[in-house]
Amino acid sequence: MVDYLELKMRDIRANRLGKRIAIKGKVTKTNMQYPFYKEAAFQCQSCGNIIIISQALCSEINRPIVCVEETCGRKGKFEISDESSEIIDVQEIEIDEHKDEKTEYSQRNMKVFLIEEAVEKAPENSEMLFVGILKRNEVNKQKIEYILEADAVEKIPISPSSTSNPSNSTTVRSNIKILKGIIKEISEKHPGLKAPLEEIYAAAQEIGIDRTSAEDYIKKMKQRGDLLSPDRDHIRII
């Protein structure tokens, strides 16, 4: 059973804050993942009492002011205990609103924070469905913005007929751009920026581009000088 409401980015409203929603979008920027205190544990340096405080993304660490232990009541600095805290992985990305051929409006964009299992599951230029909790971020004293804290990412299938139809030049160009983003991301993880072909084919298949189409797109990129083959098993972006 689906536990979320799928919305277009332009249809997000304040009454959805704190609710579980889903948004389709194209990844335009990815950043390195980092650790985040979901539940930060602070230890009182006087009595040793542990105080657990929930934290929020895009905010400074929320620290206790006074020890809640009745016999202590110490005010001042508290040390964070990593062992008693709940620390998760987070990755900040940016997405453009999903746009099909029938839409004629300018695209919106927003920040998405991938958490836990969703981290590194949305490569640059991929089209994904992001599922999570809609939250707000204070940009400055006069402005707040919507952000999505996504714990699940689902692929938007690419029609096989579209990927294999050479007459659909728009789809071919789009898929080549997506594949180039995959190659760039994989190459950065290997010495000499050499991307293993098998890893590329596997990543492409995960977002709906079959191996035959991926091989054809790579051939096209080689022909126009975008890629170089240092050996039979690897390629590198020029």
C-alpha positions as CSV (number, residue, x, y, z in Angstrom):
1,M,0.0,0.0,0.0
2,V,1.4,3.4,-1.0
3,D,2.0,5.6,2.1
4,Y,2.6,8.9,0.3
5,L,0.9,11.4,-1.9
6,E,2.6,12.1,-5.3
7,L,2.7,15.8,-6.1
8,K,4.1,18.0,-8.8
9,M,6.6,20.5,-7.5
10,R,4.4,23.4,-8.3
11,D,1.5,21.9,-6.4
12,I,3.3,21.8,-3.0
13,R,1.5,23.8,-0.3
14,A,2.2,24.6,3.3
15,N,-0.5,22.2,4.5
16,R,1.7,19.4,3.3
17,L,4.6,20.3,5.7
18,G,5.5,17.3,7.8
19,K,3.6,14.9,5.5
20,R,5.0,12.1,3.4
21,I,5.0,13.0,-0.3
22,A,6.6,12.0,-3.6
23,I,8.1,14.2,-6.3
24,K,9.4,13.4,-9.7
25,G,12.5,15.3,-10.8
26,K,15.7,15.3,-12.7
27,V,19.0,15.4,-10.7
28,T,21.0,18.5,-11.7
29,K,23.6,18.6,-8.9
30,T,24.9,16.1,-6.3
31,N,27.2,16.7,-3.3
32,M,29.3,14.4,-1.1
33,Q,27.4,12.5,1.6
34,Y,28.1,13.5,5.2
35,P,27.2,12.3,8.7
36,F,24.3,13.9,10.5
37,Y,23.1,13.7,14.1
38,K,19.5,12.5,13.8
39,E,19.4,12.2,17.6
40,A,22.3,13.9,19.4
41,A,23.3,12.7,22.9
42,F,24.8,15.3,25.2
43,Q,26.7,14.2,28.3
44,C,26.7,16.5,31.4
45,Q,30.3,16.9,32.5
46,S,29.2,17.2,36.2
47,C,26.9,14.3,36.8
48,G,27.3,12.2,33.6
49,N,23.6,12.4,32.7
50,I,22.8,11.8,29.0
51,I,20.4,14.2,27.3
52,I,19.0,13.2,23.9
53,I,17.9,16.0,21.5
54,S,16.4,15.5,18.0
55,Q,18.1,17.6,15.3
56,A,16.9,19.2,12.1
57,L,18.6,19.4,8.7
58,C,19.9,22.8,7.6
59,S,20.1,24.0,11.2
60,E,22.8,24.5,13.8
61,I,23.1,21.7,16.3
62,N,20.4,22.1,19.0
63,R,22.2,21.8,22.4
64,P,20.8,21.6,25.9
65,I,20.9,24.7,28.1
66,V,20.7,23.0,31.5
67,C,21.1,19.5,32.8
68,V,17.6,18.0,33.4
69,E,18.9,15.7,36.2
70,E,17.1,16.9,39.4
71,T,20.2,16.7,41.6
72,C,22.4,18.5,39.1
73,G,20.9,21.4,37.2
74,R,24.3,22.3,35.7
75,K,24.3,25.1,33.1
76,G,26.9,25.5,30.3
77,K,28.8,23.4,27.9
78,F,27.8,19.8,27.2
79,E,29.9,17.2,25.3
80,I,28.3,15.2,22.4
81,S,28.6,11.5,22.9
82,D,28.8,9.8,19.4
83,E,28.4,6.4,21.0
84,S,25.0,7.3,22.5
85,S,23.9,9.4,19.4
86,E,22.0,8.2,16.3
87,I,24.1,9.3,13.4
88,I,22.9,8.8,9.8
89,D,24.3,9.5,6.3
90,V,22.9,12.5,4.4
91,Q,23.5,13.7,0.8
92,E,22.2,17.0,-0.5
93,I,21.2,17.1,-4.1
94,E,19.2,19.5,-6.4
95,I,16.5,18.5,-8.7
96,D,14.5,20.2,-11.5
97,E,10.8,19.5,-11.8
98,H,9.9,16.6,-14.0
99,K,8.6,17.9,-17.3
100,D,6.9,15.8,-19.9
101,E,6.3,16.7,-23.6
102,K,2.8,18.2,-22.8
103,T,3.9,20.7,-20.2
104,E,4.6,24.3,-21.4
105,Y,5.6,26.0,-18.2
106,S,9.0,27.0,-16.8
107,Q,10.6,24.4,-14.5
108,R,10.8,24.7,-10.7
109,N,13.7,23.3,-8.7
110,M,14.3,22.4,-5.1
111,K,16.8,20.8,-2.7
112,V,16.4,17.2,-1.7
113,F,18.3,15.6,1.2
114,L,18.8,11.9,0.7
115,I,19.1,10.0,4.0
116,E,20.2,6.6,5.0
117,E,19.5,4.0,2.3
118,A,18.7,6.6,-0.3
119,V,22.2,8.1,-0.3
120,E,24.1,7.8,-3.6
121,K,21.0,6.3,-5.3
122,A,20.3,9.3,-7.5
123,P,23.1,10.0,-10.0
124,E,23.4,13.3,-11.8
125,N,21.1,13.7,-14.8
126,S,18.9,10.8,-13.7
127,E,15.1,11.0,-13.6
128,M,13.8,9.8,-10.2
129,L,10.8,9.7,-7.9
130,F,11.8,11.0,-4.5
131,V,9.7,9.9,-1.5
132,G,10.0,11.4,1.9
133,I,8.9,14.1,4.4
134,L,8.3,17.7,3.2
135,K,10.1,20.1,5.5
136,R,11.0,23.8,5.5
137,N,14.4,25.5,5.5
138,E,15.0,29.0,6.8
139,V,17.0,30.8,4.0
140,N,17.1,34.1,5.9
141,K,14.9,36.1,8.3
142,Q,12.5,37.0,5.5
143,K,12.3,33.8,3.5
144,I,11.9,30.0,4.0
145,E,11.9,27.3,1.3
146,Y,10.5,23.8,0.9
147,I,13.0,20.9,1.1
148,L,12.3,17.2,0.9
149,E,14.0,14.7,3.3
150,A,13.9,11.6,1.1
151,D,14.4,8.1,2.5
152,A,13.4,6.3,-0.7
153,V,14.3,6.8,-4.4
154,E,12.5,5.0,-7.2
155,K,13.5,5.0,-10.9
156,I,11.3,6.5,-13.5
157,P,11.3,3.8,-16.3
158,I,12.4,4.8,-19.7
159,S,10.3,3.2,-22.4
160,P,12.3,0.6,-24.4
161,S,10.6,1.7,-27.6
162,S,11.9,5.2,-27.0
163,T,15.5,4.2,-26.2
164,S,15.7,1.9,-29.3
165,N,14.0,4.2,-31.8
166,P,16.7,6.1,-33.7
167,S,14.2,8.5,-35.1
168,N,13.4,9.9,-31.7
169,S,16.4,12.3,-31.7
170,T,15.2,14.2,-28.6
171,T,15.1,11.0,-26.4
172,V,18.5,9.8,-27.8
173,R,20.1,13.1,-26.9
174,S,18.5,13.0,-23.4
175,N,19.7,9.5,-22.8
176,I,23.2,10.2,-24.0
177,K,23.4,13.1,-21.5
178,I,22.2,10.9,-18.7
179,L,24.7,8.2,-19.6
180,K,27.5,10.8,-19.8
181,G,26.6,11.8,-16.2
182,I,26.8,8.2,-15.1
183,I,30.2,7.7,-16.8
184,K,31.5,10.9,-15.1
185,E,30.3,9.8,-11.6
186,I,31.8,6.3,-12.0
187,S,35.1,7.5,-13.4
188,E,35.6,9.8,-10.4
189,K,35.7,6.6,-8.2
190,H,38.5,4.9,-10.1
191,P,42.3,5.6,-10.7
192,G,43.1,7.6,-13.8
193,L,39.4,8.4,-14.2
194,K,38.9,5.2,-16.1
195,A,35.3,4.0,-15.9
196,P,34.7,0.2,-16.1
197,L,32.2,-0.6,-18.9
198,E,30.5,-3.3,-16.9
199,E,29.7,-0.8,-14.1
200,I,28.4,1.7,-16.6
201,Y,26.1,-0.9,-18.2
202,A,24.8,-2.0,-14.8
203,A,24.1,1.6,-13.7
204,A,22.4,2.4,-17.0
205,Q,20.2,-0.6,-16.7
206,E,19.1,0.4,-13.2
207,I,17.5,3.6,-14.7
208,G,15.9,1.8,-17.7
209,I,18.6,2.1,-20.4
210,D,19.3,-1.5,-21.7
211,R,22.8,-2.6,-22.5
212,T,22.4,-2.6,-26.3
213,S,21.2,1.1,-26.2
214,A,24.0,2.0,-23.8
215,E,26.6,0.4,-26.1
216,D,25.1,2.4,-29.0
217,Y,25.2,5.7,-27.1
218,I,28.8,5.1,-26.0
219,K,29.8,4.4,-29.7
220,K,28.1,7.7,-30.7
221,M,30.0,9.6,-27.9
222,K,33.3,8.1,-29.1
223,Q,32.6,9.1,-32.7
224,R,32.0,12.7,-31.7
225,G,35.1,12.8,-29.5
226,D,33.5,12.9,-26.1
227,L,35.0,9.5,-24.9
228,L,38.4,7.7,-25.1
229,S,39.0,4.0,-24.7
230,P,42.3,3.4,-22.9
231,D,41.6,-0.3,-23.1
232,R,38.8,-2.7,-24.1
233,D,37.2,-2.7,-20.6
234,H,37.3,1.0,-19.7
235,I,36.4,4.4,-21.1
236,R,37.3,7.9,-20.0
237,I,35.7,11.3,-20.6
238,I,37.9,13.6,-22.6
